[in-house]
């Protein structure tokens, strides 16, 4: 005799195992703080690299103006440096908050999915034991 509840639980468990289990297990290998910190460090490295590349491209574009500016107007060069550092800090802070939010949500969702999966397996095991 087929129990509708067992079929439903088995289907949910199979869908989870097929689609999301691997990703959830990779995420759940870490503690929450370690997972978020690791990804925030990666985001910081990415933002820093992108900013350095962007500033380098801008400097290569402005090479004639920059060479004359170095010798004639040193204070505007310092002002440009301060503006660039401010932009870097703003980008870093924005992306840091976005990374924290995104990866904390991702970790929490993976934890919820694993708890739901384990609860489904426990309930399915109880149904098998009652038979």
TAPEUR-V734117 format. One record per pair of residues at least 4 apart in sequence whose ideal C-beta (glycine too) atoms are under 8 Angstrom apart, sorted by the first residue. I is the first residue (numbers start at 1). J is the second residue. Records with the same first field share a line. If there is no record, write none. Layout:
I: J  J
//
This chain:
2: 6  7
3: 7  127
4: 8
5: 9  127
6: 10  124  127  128
7: 11
8: 12
9: 13  120  123  124  127
10: 14  124
11: 15
12: 16  120
13: 17  117  120  121  124
14: 18
15: 19
16: 20  21  113  116  117  120
17: 21  117
20: 24  113
21: 25  117
22: 26
23: 27  110
24: 28  110  113  114  117
25: 29  114
27: 35  106  107  110
28: 110  111  114
30: 34  35  38  107
31: 35
32: 36  104  107  111
33: 37
34: 38
35: 39  103  107
36: 40  99  100  103  104  107
37: 41
38: 42
39: 43  99  103
40: 44  96  99  100  103
41: 45
42: 46
43: 47  95  96  98  99
44: 48  92  95  96
45: 49
46: 50  95
47: 51  91  92  95
48: 52  88  92
49: 53
50: 54
51: 55  87  88  91
52: 56
53: 57
54: 58
55: 59  84
56: 60
57: 61
58: 62
59: 63  66
62: 66
63: 67
64: 68
65: 69
66: 70
67: 71
68: 72
69: 73  76  77
70: 74  77
73: 77
74: 78
75: 79
76: 80
77: 81
78: 82
79: 83
80: 84
81: 85
82: 86
83: 87
84: 88
85: 89
86: 90
87: 91
88: 92
89: 93
90: 94
91: 95
92: 96
93: 97
94: 98
95: 99
96: 100
97: 101
98: 102
99: 103
100: 104
101: 105
102: 106
103: 107
104: 108
105: 109
106: 110
107: 111
108: 112
109: 113
110: 114
111: 115
112: 116
113: 117
114: 118
115: 119
116: 120
117: 121
118: 122
119: 123
120: 124
121: 125
122: 126
123: 127
124: 128
125: 129
126: 130
127: 131
//
